[in-house]
Amino acid sequence: MAVEAAQPKIPTEDLHLKSVVHQFILSLVKTLQETSHYTPDHPEVKRYIAALFQQLQALVRGKSEVTFLAKVGGDPKEVLLDGIFPEVVNLATLLPQAVGDLFLPKFREYFDRHRLLAWSIKADIPQPEFEVFIAVMSAFAAPGNATTNVAAETAKTLAARGVSHASLVFMEELVGRDRHLPWRVEVALTRLRKDLRTLPLFKSRDATEIRRAKAQVIDDIIRPMRRAELIK
């Protein structure tokens, strides 16, 4: 269940995205840290999140979604990026070493504190929904906010506030551990189960929209499984 160590070569046409990833990660970590000290309606929170949304748009242009993954108990600086390049890439290989040494442990600590394995944001998330999602995540990231049932509480909060274009996977939700599956397959299966169960909570959607959303969920989660051994 080790994370794949080999790093795929980034296509020449995608090399410009390295700087976009760099700026987004810096802004994301700073936003989660800074906005956790304010209430969601504070002007500083709105300013930080609005700027981050613009950077997200630059990052996911032409993509379906972006996903961050971190294996609990793994390398403290290792966070994987999926959805932007043809293959999953370790963020440490995309950032200047000084930046990675400073910001990746902070980003990774965000995962480890609540045993968070992965989170995804769809490219078509509306800005108001993105603002709600980051506000919830900032509160979730604030020191002292750890709870014994954070997965269920966060899922209920996001659903209650209409956030359907973002997804979280926690260690306590992981499925397939007794089958000794590759770690990334366990995360994919967990997200598939969770996202499909969450969709009916959005009562404003009609049956046709729910069916379309279910098909999109399956497509988004299965698409990254490109390697034969993972598919098997």
JOHUCOR-V402741 format. One line per field, one symbol per residue. phi: phi as a letter, one per 30 degrees, with the letter a starting at -180 (. if undefined). burial: 1 if it has 9 or more other C-alpha atoms within 8 Angstrom, else 0. A space follows every 50 residues. Layout:
phi = ???
burial = ???
This chain:
phi = .dddddcdddeedcdddddddedddeddddddddddcbdecdeddddddd dddddddddceiccabbcbbdeidedccbccbjccebdbdeddcceeddd ddcdddddddddechdcabbbddcddeeddddedddddddddeicdbdbd ddddddddddcidccbbbbcedceciddchdeeddedddddedddddded dcddddddddddddddedddddeddddedddd
burial = 00000000000001000101111101111011111101000000110111 01101110110011111111110001111111111001111101100011 10111111111101111111111010001111111111111100010001 10011011100011111111100101000011101111111100110110 01000000010011001101100110000100
